[in-house]
Amino acid sequence: MALPAYASRAERVGYWAYLGFCTLVLLFLIAPILIIVPLSFNATPYFTFTEGMLNLEPEAYSLRWYQEMIENQQWRQALQNSTFIALMAAILATLLGTLAALGLSNEKVPFRNAILALLISPMIVPVIISAVAMYFFYTRFGLAQTMPGIILAHAALGTPFVVITVSATLSGFDHSLTKAAASLGANPVYTFRTVTFPLIRPGMISGGLFAFGTSFDEVVVALFITGAEQRTVPSKCGRVFASKSARLFWPWHRC
């Protein structure tokens, strides 16, 4: 958005300095991705830039890793699992997070702050602690190494994002609109569908996308509670990396 013509020199300098700072932060955040993408076309078995890649030699680049992922049944199954689990976890997290945000929007709810702190605790607690706790809990109830178990675990990790985004949307919500709809004879379901839902829909969509991304990229919890049939892409990458690292350092360990 351009500055108005009457903006002062200081305002213009501050505006462009702000845009420059935001650009630098964005580049800092996406720099690892920008580096990893060309590395994925490496023709050697080592994840590094070779001299041929730096010299832009065609034989130094290859699609071997993408071909292996497409042709390997285990990788295809992991991709299907990741997509299905992330989709189901995002839907469940969106429903639960929206209901929680709607309930907590009422200031008369007892222990409102304590409940909110409990709901967003998965964002604060280190994921390794959550993974260990889920492992022992799910093992006791037979949910470990099951598809419902990993979906519930990822939904628990994604729910805080929905609670926060929907709560932010509800912070500016005018509750007199629902009272007006009720005074005109609308039932609660119709009021939610025609009044509340259109206003909180952006928060629900953004929270659902965050929950989907969190589930699709999650690796620690997946390593703890998934089995061979529920293995996701991040957990598959983690196991492959661990096995390759073990083979690399095993001779030194024996010495």
Secondary structure by P-SEA (a helix, b strand, c coil): ccccccccaaaaaaaaaaaaaaaaaaaaaaaaaaaaaaaaacccccccccccccccccccccaaaaaaaaacaaaaaaaaaaaaaaaaaaaaaaaaaaaaaaaaccccccaaaaaaaaaaccccccaaaaaaaaaaaaaaacccccaaaaaaaaaaaaaaaaaaaaaaaaccccaaaaaaaaaacccaaaaaaccccccaaaaaaaaaaaaaaaaaacccccccccccccccaaaaaaaaaaaaaaaaacccccc
